[in-house]
Amino acid sequence: MAEVTDSGTLLRDRYGSDADDLALHLDEAGTIAGLLGHRSVRAFDSRPLAPATVDTLIAAAQSASTSSNLQSWSVVVIRDESRKSEVAALAGDQQFIRDAPLFLVFVADWARGAAISRGRGEAAEGIDYFDSTLVATIDAAIAAQNAVVAAESLGLGAVFVGAVRNHPDELAALLGLPHASYPVVGVAVGWPDEHRPARVKPRLPQSVVRHDESYAAASDDDLAVYDEALRLFNQSQGRTGGWLDAVVARVRSRSALHGRERLRGILSSRGLPSS
Protein backbone atom coordinates (compact mmCIF):
# COMPACT_ATOMS: atom_id res chain seq x y z
CA MET A 1 0.00 0.00 0.00
CA ALA A 2 1.36 3.41 -0.95
CA GLU A 3 2.11 5.70 1.97
CA VAL A 4 1.45 8.83 -0.09
CA THR A 5 -2.22 9.78 -0.34
CA ASP A 6 -1.90 13.23 -1.92
CA SER A 7 -3.16 13.01 -5.50
CA GLY A 8 -0.69 15.57 -6.83
CA THR A 9 2.28 13.68 -5.41
CA LEU A 10 0.95 10.34 -6.66
CA LEU A 11 0.58 11.71 -10.19
CA ARG A 12 3.95 13.43 -10.13
CA ASP A 13 5.69 10.23 -9.04
CA ARG A 14 3.84 8.12 -11.56
CA TYR A 15 4.43 10.39 -14.56
CA GLY A 16 7.77 11.90 -13.56
CA SER A 17 6.44 15.46 -13.79
CA ASP A 18 3.47 17.56 -12.76
CA ALA A 19 0.23 16.29 -14.30
CA ASP A 20 -1.97 19.26 -13.65
CA ASP A 21 -4.34 18.29 -16.46
CA LEU A 22 -5.30 15.07 -14.66
CA ALA A 23 -7.53 14.52 -11.64
CA LEU A 24 -7.76 11.57 -9.27
CA HIS A 25 -10.59 10.18 -7.17
CA LEU A 26 -8.88 8.51 -4.20
CA ASP A 27 -10.87 5.89 -2.30
CA GLU A 28 -10.87 5.67 1.49
CA ALA A 29 -9.49 2.13 1.40
CA GLY A 30 -6.35 3.36 -0.34
CA THR A 31 -6.65 0.95 -3.27
CA ILE A 32 -6.01 3.56 -5.95
CA ALA A 33 -3.10 5.10 -4.04
CA GLY A 34 -1.66 1.61 -3.74
CA LEU A 35 -1.96 0.99 -7.46
CA LEU A 36 -0.37 4.32 -8.39
CA GLY A 37 2.38 3.74 -5.85
CA HIS A 38 3.41 0.39 -7.34
CA ARG A 39 7.15 -0.09 -7.68
CA SER A 40 9.16 -3.14 -8.73
CA VAL A 41 11.10 -4.43 -5.73
CA ARG A 42 14.25 -6.42 -6.43
CA ALA A 43 15.94 -6.08 -3.03
CA PHE A 44 14.55 -8.19 -0.20
CA ASP A 45 15.55 -8.73 3.41
CA SER A 46 15.87 -12.18 4.95
CA ARG A 47 12.51 -12.38 6.73
CA PRO A 48 10.42 -15.39 5.70
CA LEU A 49 6.74 -15.21 4.79
CA ALA A 50 4.11 -16.79 6.98
CA PRO A 51 2.17 -19.70 5.41
CA ALA A 52 -1.04 -17.68 5.79
CA THR A 53 0.53 -14.94 3.65
CA VAL A 54 1.17 -17.38 0.82
CA ASP A 55 -2.39 -18.73 1.14
CA THR A 56 -3.68 -15.16 0.96
CA LEU A 57 -1.74 -14.34 -2.21
CA ILE A 58 -3.02 -17.46 -3.96
CA ALA A 59 -6.60 -16.74 -2.85
CA ALA A 60 -6.26 -13.21 -4.24
CA ALA A 61 -4.90 -14.61 -7.50
CA GLN A 62 -7.83 -17.01 -7.76
CA SER A 63 -10.22 -14.11 -7.24
CA ALA A 64 -9.12 -12.55 -10.53
CA SER A 65 -11.35 -12.56 -13.56
CA THR A 66 -11.01 -15.67 -15.73
CA SER A 67 -12.37 -16.30 -19.21
CA SER A 68 -15.69 -18.20 -19.05
CA ASN A 69 -14.69 -19.34 -15.55
CA LEU A 70 -12.45 -21.95 -17.17
CA GLN A 71 -9.62 -21.05 -14.76
CA SER A 72 -7.04 -22.23 -17.28
CA TRP A 73 -4.01 -21.39 -15.17
CA SER A 74 -2.00 -22.79 -12.31
CA VAL A 75 0.76 -21.48 -10.07
CA VAL A 76 3.88 -23.21 -8.78
CA VAL A 77 4.89 -21.97 -5.32
CA ILE A 78 8.66 -22.10 -4.80
CA ARG A 79 10.23 -21.56 -1.38
CA ASP A 80 13.00 -24.16 -1.30
CA GLU A 81 16.37 -22.42 -1.60
CA SER A 82 17.95 -24.94 -3.97
CA ARG A 83 14.86 -25.00 -6.19
CA LYS A 84 14.79 -21.20 -6.32
CA SER A 85 18.43 -21.19 -7.35
CA GLU A 86 17.72 -23.65 -10.17
CA VAL A 87 14.81 -21.54 -11.36
CA ALA A 88 16.90 -18.37 -11.17
CA ALA A 89 19.59 -19.95 -13.36
CA LEU A 90 16.98 -20.52 -16.08
CA ALA A 91 15.34 -17.10 -15.64
CA GLY A 92 18.13 -14.69 -16.46
CA ASP A 93 20.30 -15.79 -13.52
CA GLN A 94 18.86 -12.92 -11.48
CA GLN A 95 20.03 -12.93 -7.87
CA PHE A 96 16.86 -11.35 -6.48
CA ILE A 97 14.97 -14.56 -7.34
CA ARG A 98 17.29 -16.41 -4.96
CA ASP A 99 17.01 -13.66 -2.33
CA ALA A 100 13.22 -13.50 -2.30
CA PRO A 101 11.62 -15.87 0.21
CA LEU A 102 8.89 -16.70 -2.32
CA PHE A 103 8.87 -17.17 -6.06
CA LEU A 104 5.62 -17.82 -7.89
CA VAL A 105 5.52 -19.21 -11.42
CA PHE A 106 2.17 -18.57 -13.09
CA VAL A 107 1.36 -21.18 -15.71
CA ALA A 108 -0.99 -21.19 -18.69
CA ASP A 109 -2.60 -24.55 -18.06
CA TRP A 110 -4.82 -26.46 -20.48
CA ALA A 111 -3.63 -29.82 -19.14
CA ARG A 112 -6.46 -29.82 -16.62
CA GLY A 113 -9.14 -29.03 -19.19
CA ALA A 114 -7.77 -31.57 -21.67
CA ALA A 115 -7.72 -34.29 -19.01
CA ILE A 116 -11.33 -33.57 -18.02
CA SER A 117 -12.50 -33.73 -21.64
CA ARG A 118 -10.57 -36.88 -22.47
CA GLY A 119 -11.69 -38.46 -19.22
CA ARG A 120 -15.21 -38.23 -20.57
CA GLY A 121 -14.20 -39.80 -23.85
CA GLU A 122 -14.19 -36.48 -25.70
CA ALA A 123 -11.50 -34.84 -27.82
CA ALA A 124 -9.53 -31.73 -26.75
CA GLU A 125 -9.13 -30.16 -30.20
CA GLY A 126 -10.11 -26.71 -28.95
CA ILE A 127 -6.86 -26.21 -27.08
CA ASP A 128 -4.87 -26.44 -30.33
CA TYR A 129 -5.90 -22.96 -31.43
CA PHE A 130 -4.24 -19.62 -30.79
CA ASP A 131 -7.21 -18.19 -28.92
CA SER A 132 -6.97 -20.96 -26.33
CA THR A 133 -3.27 -20.22 -25.79
CA LEU A 134 -4.17 -16.54 -25.49
CA VAL A 135 -7.01 -17.22 -23.03
CA ALA A 136 -4.79 -19.26 -20.69
CA THR A 137 -1.95 -16.74 -20.95
CA ILE A 138 -4.22 -13.82 -20.13
CA ASP A 139 -5.83 -15.73 -17.26
CA ALA A 140 -2.39 -16.44 -15.78
CA ALA A 141 -1.26 -12.83 -16.18
CA ILE A 142 -4.38 -11.38 -14.55
CA ALA A 143 -4.03 -13.82 -11.65
CA ALA A 144 -0.40 -12.78 -11.21
CA GLN A 145 -1.37 -9.11 -11.11
CA ASN A 146 -3.93 -9.81 -8.40
CA ALA A 147 -1.26 -11.57 -6.36
CA VAL A 148 1.08 -8.58 -6.67
CA VAL A 149 -1.62 -6.10 -5.64
CA ALA A 150 -2.42 -8.28 -2.62
CA ALA A 151 1.26 -8.56 -1.70
CA GLU A 152 1.73 -4.80 -1.84
CA SER A 153 -1.38 -4.22 0.27
CA LEU A 154 0.30 -6.34 2.98
CA GLY A 155 3.44 -4.20 2.85
CA LEU A 156 5.39 -6.71 0.78
CA GLY A 157 7.39 -5.97 -2.34
CA ALA A 158 7.17 -7.85 -5.62
CA VAL A 159 8.50 -7.88 -9.15
CA PHE A 160 7.35 -9.65 -12.30
CA VAL A 161 9.87 -11.89 -14.06
CA GLY A 162 9.27 -12.45 -17.76
CA ALA A 163 12.58 -14.32 -18.00
CA VAL A 164 10.80 -17.53 -16.99
CA ARG A 165 10.10 -17.70 -20.74
CA ASN A 166 13.82 -17.65 -21.64
CA HIS A 167 14.02 -21.45 -21.27
CA PRO A 168 10.38 -22.51 -20.97
CA ASP A 169 11.05 -26.12 -21.95
CA GLU A 170 13.78 -26.60 -19.36
CA LEU A 171 11.82 -24.75 -16.68
CA ALA A 172 8.73 -26.82 -17.46
CA ALA A 173 10.79 -29.98 -16.99
CA LEU A 174 12.26 -28.69 -13.72
CA LEU A 175 8.82 -27.86 -12.33
CA GLY A 176 7.15 -30.98 -13.70
CA LEU A 177 4.68 -29.03 -15.83
CA PRO A 178 2.37 -31.31 -17.82
CA HIS A 179 1.74 -31.36 -21.56
CA ALA A 180 -0.47 -28.44 -22.71
CA SER A 181 0.98 -25.95 -20.22
CA TYR A 182 3.86 -23.45 -20.10
CA PRO A 183 5.30 -20.85 -17.70
CA VAL A 184 3.93 -17.37 -18.46
CA VAL A 185 5.45 -15.12 -15.80
CA GLY A 186 7.19 -15.36 -12.47
CA VAL A 187 6.71 -13.13 -9.42
CA ALA A 188 9.35 -12.68 -6.72
CA VAL A 189 7.80 -11.68 -3.39
CA GLY A 190 9.30 -10.65 -0.06
CA TRP A 191 9.81 -7.93 2.50
CA PRO A 192 11.53 -4.93 0.88
CA ASP A 193 15.08 -4.24 2.02
CA GLU A 194 14.87 -0.87 3.81
CA HIS A 195 18.49 -0.14 2.95
CA ARG A 196 17.84 -0.48 -0.80
CA PRO A 197 14.43 1.09 -1.33
CA ALA A 198 12.72 1.00 -4.70
CA ARG A 199 11.18 4.08 -6.26
CA VAL A 200 8.11 4.58 -8.43
CA LYS A 201 9.22 4.48 -12.06
CA PRO A 202 7.64 7.13 -14.31
CA ARG A 203 5.21 5.93 -16.98
CA LEU A 204 4.33 7.37 -20.37
CA PRO A 205 1.96 10.35 -20.23
CA GLN A 206 -1.69 9.58 -20.80
CA SER A 207 -1.51 11.55 -24.04
CA VAL A 208 0.58 8.69 -25.46
CA VAL A 209 -1.35 5.62 -24.29
CA ARG A 210 -4.88 7.03 -24.04
CA HIS A 211 -6.95 7.34 -27.21
CA ASP A 212 -10.38 8.89 -26.84
CA GLU A 213 -12.81 7.46 -29.39
CA SER A 214 -10.13 6.58 -31.96
CA TYR A 215 -6.41 5.86 -32.10
CA ALA A 216 -3.94 8.71 -32.64
CA ALA A 217 -0.17 8.32 -32.98
CA ALA A 218 1.93 9.75 -30.18
CA SER A 219 3.66 13.05 -30.78
CA ASP A 220 7.45 13.20 -30.86
CA ASP A 221 7.33 15.97 -28.25
CA ASP A 222 5.40 13.82 -25.75
CA LEU A 223 7.80 10.93 -26.28
CA ALA A 224 10.80 13.20 -25.85
CA VAL A 225 9.43 14.60 -22.57
CA TYR A 226 8.94 11.11 -21.22
CA ASP A 227 12.33 9.97 -22.44
CA GLU A 228 13.96 12.74 -20.44
CA ALA A 229 11.88 11.93 -17.34
CA LEU A 230 12.95 8.30 -17.46
CA ARG A 231 16.55 9.25 -18.17
CA LEU A 232 16.59 11.33 -14.99
CA PHE A 233 14.98 8.50 -13.05
CA ASN A 234 17.57 6.04 -14.33
CA GLN A 235 20.37 8.39 -13.31
CA SER A 236 18.93 8.52 -9.79
CA GLN A 237 19.14 4.72 -9.71
CA GLY A 238 22.71 4.57 -10.99
CA ARG A 239 21.70 3.57 -14.51
CA THR A 240 22.05 5.27 -17.88
CA GLY A 241 19.88 5.68 -20.95
CA GLY A 242 16.32 6.66 -21.63
CA TRP A 243 13.13 5.02 -22.83
CA LEU A 244 13.55 5.48 -26.57
CA ASP A 245 16.91 3.72 -26.52
CA ALA A 246 15.38 0.86 -24.54
CA VAL A 247 12.56 0.40 -27.05
CA VAL A 248 14.97 0.30 -29.98
CA ALA A 249 17.25 -2.15 -28.15
CA ARG A 250 14.29 -4.45 -27.56
CA VAL A 251 12.81 -4.46 -31.07
CA ARG A 252 15.74 -4.14 -33.47
CA SER A 253 17.02 -7.71 -33.14
CA ARG A 254 15.78 -11.08 -31.97
CA SER A 255 18.88 -11.34 -29.78
CA ALA A 256 17.06 -9.13 -27.25
CA LEU A 257 14.52 -11.93 -26.77
CA HIS A 258 17.13 -14.04 -24.95
CA GLY A 259 15.80 -17.30 -26.33
CA ARG A 260 12.12 -16.39 -26.33
CA GLU A 261 12.10 -16.29 -30.14
CA ARG A 262 11.81 -20.08 -29.83
CA LEU A 263 8.61 -19.85 -27.81
CA ARG A 264 6.15 -20.66 -30.61
CA GLY A 265 7.97 -23.88 -31.46
CA ILE A 266 8.29 -24.85 -27.80
CA LEU A 267 4.59 -24.23 -27.21
CA SER A 268 3.77 -26.51 -30.14
CA SER A 269 6.00 -29.25 -28.79
CA ARG A 270 4.28 -28.91 -25.42
CA GLY A 271 0.81 -29.45 -26.87
CA LEU A 272 -0.15 -25.84 -27.51
CA PRO A 273 0.29 -25.49 -31.30
CA SER A 274 -1.63 -22.16 -31.30
CA SER A 275 -2.90 -22.72 -34.84
C-alpha positions as CSV (number, residue, x, y, z in Angstrom):
1,M,0.0,0.0,0.0
2,A,1.4,3.4,-1.0
3,E,2.1,5.7,2.0
4,V,1.4,8.8,-0.1
5,T,-2.2,9.8,-0.3
6,D,-1.9,13.2,-1.9
7,S,-3.2,13.0,-5.5
8,G,-0.7,15.6,-6.8
9,T,2.3,13.7,-5.4
10,L,1.0,10.3,-6.7
11,L,0.6,11.7,-10.2
12,R,3.9,13.4,-10.1
13,D,5.7,10.2,-9.0
14,R,3.8,8.1,-11.6
15,Y,4.4,10.4,-14.6
16,G,7.8,11.9,-13.6
17,S,6.4,15.5,-13.8
18,D,3.5,17.6,-12.8
19,A,0.2,16.3,-14.3
20,D,-2.0,19.3,-13.6
21,D,-4.3,18.3,-16.5
22,L,-5.3,15.1,-14.7
23,A,-7.5,14.5,-11.6
24,L,-7.8,11.6,-9.3
25,H,-10.6,10.2,-7.2
26,L,-8.9,8.5,-4.2
27,D,-10.9,5.9,-2.3
28,E,-10.9,5.7,1.5
29,A,-9.5,2.1,1.4
30,G,-6.4,3.4,-0.3
31,T,-6.7,0.9,-3.3
32,I,-6.0,3.6,-6.0
33,A,-3.1,5.1,-4.0
34,G,-1.7,1.6,-3.7
35,L,-2.0,1.0,-7.5
36,L,-0.4,4.3,-8.4
37,G,2.4,3.7,-5.9
38,H,3.4,0.4,-7.3
39,R,7.1,-0.1,-7.7
40,S,9.2,-3.1,-8.7
41,V,11.1,-4.4,-5.7
42,R,14.3,-6.4,-6.4
43,A,15.9,-6.1,-3.0
44,F,14.5,-8.2,-0.2
45,D,15.6,-8.7,3.4
46,S,15.9,-12.2,5.0
47,R,12.5,-12.4,6.7
48,P,10.4,-15.4,5.7
49,L,6.7,-15.2,4.8
50,A,4.1,-16.8,7.0
51,P,2.2,-19.7,5.4
52,A,-1.0,-17.7,5.8
53,T,0.5,-14.9,3.7
54,V,1.2,-17.4,0.8
55,D,-2.4,-18.7,1.1
56,T,-3.7,-15.2,1.0
57,L,-1.7,-14.3,-2.2
58,I,-3.0,-17.5,-4.0
59,A,-6.6,-16.7,-2.9
60,A,-6.3,-13.2,-4.2
61,A,-4.9,-14.6,-7.5
62,Q,-7.8,-17.0,-7.8
63,S,-10.2,-14.1,-7.2
64,A,-9.1,-12.5,-10.5
65,S,-11.3,-12.6,-13.6
66,T,-11.0,-15.7,-15.7
67,S,-12.4,-16.3,-19.2
68,S,-15.7,-18.2,-19.1
69,N,-14.7,-19.3,-15.5
70,L,-12.4,-22.0,-17.2
71,Q,-9.6,-21.0,-14.8
72,S,-7.0,-22.2,-17.3
73,W,-4.0,-21.4,-15.2
74,S,-2.0,-22.8,-12.3
75,V,0.8,-21.5,-10.1
76,V,3.9,-23.2,-8.8
77,V,4.9,-22.0,-5.3
78,I,8.7,-22.1,-4.8
79,R,10.2,-21.6,-1.4
80,D,13.0,-24.2,-1.3
81,E,16.4,-22.4,-1.6
82,S,17.9,-24.9,-4.0
83,R,14.9,-25.0,-6.2
84,K,14.8,-21.2,-6.3
85,S,18.4,-21.2,-7.4
86,E,17.7,-23.6,-10.2
87,V,14.8,-21.5,-11.4
88,A,16.9,-18.4,-11.2
89,A,19.6,-19.9,-13.4
90,L,17.0,-20.5,-16.1
91,A,15.3,-17.1,-15.6
92,G,18.1,-14.7,-16.5
93,D,20.3,-15.8,-13.5
94,Q,18.9,-12.9,-11.5
95,Q,20.0,-12.9,-7.9
96,F,16.9,-11.3,-6.5
97,I,15.0,-14.6,-7.3
98,R,17.3,-16.4,-5.0
99,D,17.0,-13.7,-2.3
100,A,13.2,-13.5,-2.3
101,P,11.6,-15.9,0.2
102,L,8.9,-16.7,-2.3
103,F,8.9,-17.2,-6.1
104,L,5.6,-17.8,-7.9
105,V,5.5,-19.2,-11.4
106,F,2.2,-18.6,-13.1
107,V,1.4,-21.2,-15.7
108,A,-1.0,-21.2,-18.7
109,D,-2.6,-24.6,-18.1
110,W,-4.8,-26.5,-20.5
111,A,-3.6,-29.8,-19.1
112,R,-6.5,-29.8,-16.6
113,G,-9.1,-29.0,-19.2
114,A,-7.8,-31.6,-21.7
115,A,-7.7,-34.3,-19.0
116,I,-11.3,-33.6,-18.0
117,S,-12.5,-33.7,-21.6
118,R,-10.6,-36.9,-22.5
119,G,-11.7,-38.5,-19.2
120,R,-15.2,-38.2,-20.6
121,G,-14.2,-39.8,-23.9
122,E,-14.2,-36.5,-25.7
123,A,-11.5,-34.8,-27.8
124,A,-9.5,-31.7,-26.8
125,E,-9.1,-30.2,-30.2
126,G,-10.1,-26.7,-29.0
127,I,-6.9,-26.2,-27.1
128,D,-4.9,-26.4,-30.3
129,Y,-5.9,-23.0,-31.4
130,F,-4.2,-19.6,-30.8
131,D,-7.2,-18.2,-28.9
132,S,-7.0,-21.0,-26.3
133,T,-3.3,-20.2,-25.8
134,L,-4.2,-16.5,-25.5
135,V,-7.0,-17.2,-23.0
136,A,-4.8,-19.3,-20.7
137,T,-1.9,-16.7,-20.9
138,I,-4.2,-13.8,-20.1
139,D,-5.8,-15.7,-17.3
140,A,-2.4,-16.4,-15.8
141,A,-1.3,-12.8,-16.2
142,I,-4.4,-11.4,-14.5
143,A,-4.0,-13.8,-11.7
144,A,-0.4,-12.8,-11.2
145,Q,-1.4,-9.1,-11.1
146,N,-3.9,-9.8,-8.4
147,A,-1.3,-11.6,-6.4
148,V,1.1,-8.6,-6.7
149,V,-1.6,-6.1,-5.6
150,A,-2.4,-8.3,-2.6
151,A,1.3,-8.6,-1.7
152,E,1.7,-4.8,-1.8
153,S,-1.4,-4.2,0.3
154,L,0.3,-6.3,3.0
155,G,3.4,-4.2,2.8
156,L,5.4,-6.7,0.8
157,G,7.4,-6.0,-2.3
158,A,7.2,-7.8,-5.6
159,V,8.5,-7.9,-9.2
160,F,7.3,-9.6,-12.3
161,V,9.9,-11.9,-14.1
162,G,9.3,-12.5,-17.8
163,A,12.6,-14.3,-18.0
164,V,10.8,-17.5,-17.0
165,R,10.1,-17.7,-20.7
166,N,13.8,-17.6,-21.6
167,H,14.0,-21.4,-21.3
168,P,10.4,-22.5,-21.0
169,D,11.0,-26.1,-22.0
170,E,13.8,-26.6,-19.4
171,L,11.8,-24.7,-16.7
172,A,8.7,-26.8,-17.5
173,A,10.8,-30.0,-17.0
174,L,12.3,-28.7,-13.7
175,L,8.8,-27.9,-12.3
176,G,7.1,-31.0,-13.7
177,L,4.7,-29.0,-15.8
178,P,2.4,-31.3,-17.8
179,H,1.7,-31.4,-21.6
180,A,-0.5,-28.4,-22.7
181,S,1.0,-26.0,-20.2
182,Y,3.9,-23.5,-20.1
183,P,5.3,-20.8,-17.7
184,V,3.9,-17.4,-18.5
185,V,5.5,-15.1,-15.8
186,G,7.2,-15.4,-12.5
187,V,6.7,-13.1,-9.4
188,A,9.4,-12.7,-6.7
189,V,7.8,-11.7,-3.4
190,G,9.3,-10.7,-0.1
191,W,9.8,-7.9,2.5
192,P,11.5,-4.9,0.9
193,D,15.1,-4.2,2.0
194,E,14.9,-0.9,3.8
195,H,18.5,-0.1,2.9
196,R,17.8,-0.5,-0.8
197,P,14.4,1.1,-1.3
198,A,12.7,1.0,-4.7
199,R,11.2,4.1,-6.3
200,V,8.1,4.6,-8.4
201,K,9.2,4.5,-12.1
202,P,7.6,7.1,-14.3
203,R,5.2,5.9,-17.0
204,L,4.3,7.4,-20.4
205,P,2.0,10.3,-20.2
206,Q,-1.7,9.6,-20.8
207,S,-1.5,11.5,-24.0
208,V,0.6,8.7,-25.5
209,V,-1.3,5.6,-24.3
210,R,-4.9,7.0,-24.0
211,H,-6.9,7.3,-27.2
212,D,-10.4,8.9,-26.8
213,E,-12.8,7.5,-29.4
214,S,-10.1,6.6,-32.0
215,Y,-6.4,5.9,-32.1
216,A,-3.9,8.7,-32.6
217,A,-0.2,8.3,-33.0
218,A,1.9,9.7,-30.2
219,S,3.7,13.0,-30.8
220,D,7.5,13.2,-30.9
221,D,7.3,16.0,-28.2
222,D,5.4,13.8,-25.8
223,L,7.8,10.9,-26.3
224,A,10.8,13.2,-25.8
225,V,9.4,14.6,-22.6
226,Y,8.9,11.1,-21.2
227,D,12.3,10.0,-22.4
228,E,14.0,12.7,-20.4
229,A,11.9,11.9,-17.3
230,L,12.9,8.3,-17.5
231,R,16.5,9.3,-18.2
232,L,16.6,11.3,-15.0
233,F,15.0,8.5,-13.0
234,N,17.6,6.0,-14.3
235,Q,20.4,8.4,-13.3
236,S,18.9,8.5,-9.8
237,Q,19.1,4.7,-9.7
238,G,22.7,4.6,-11.0
239,R,21.7,3.6,-14.5
240,T,22.0,5.3,-17.9
241,G,19.9,5.7,-21.0
242,G,16.3,6.7,-21.6
243,W,13.1,5.0,-22.8
244,L,13.5,5.5,-26.6
245,D,16.9,3.7,-26.5
246,A,15.4,0.9,-24.5
247,V,12.6,0.4,-27.0
248,V,15.0,0.3,-30.0
249,A,17.2,-2.1,-28.2
250,R,14.3,-4.5,-27.6
251,V,12.8,-4.5,-31.1
252,R,15.7,-4.1,-33.5
253,S,17.0,-7.7,-33.1
254,R,15.8,-11.1,-32.0
255,S,18.9,-11.3,-29.8
256,A,17.1,-9.1,-27.2
257,L,14.5,-11.9,-26.8
258,H,17.1,-14.0,-24.9
259,G,15.8,-17.3,-26.3
260,R,12.1,-16.4,-26.3
261,E,12.1,-16.3,-30.1
262,R,11.8,-20.1,-29.8
263,L,8.6,-19.9,-27.8
264,R,6.1,-20.7,-30.6
265,G,8.0,-23.9,-31.5
266,I,8.3,-24.9,-27.8
267,L,4.6,-24.2,-27.2
268,S,3.8,-26.5,-30.1
269,S,6.0,-29.3,-28.8
270,R,4.3,-28.9,-25.4
271,G,0.8,-29.4,-26.9
272,L,-0.1,-25.8,-27.5
273,P,0.3,-25.5,-31.3
274,S,-1.6,-22.2,-31.3
275,S,-2.9,-22.7,-34.8
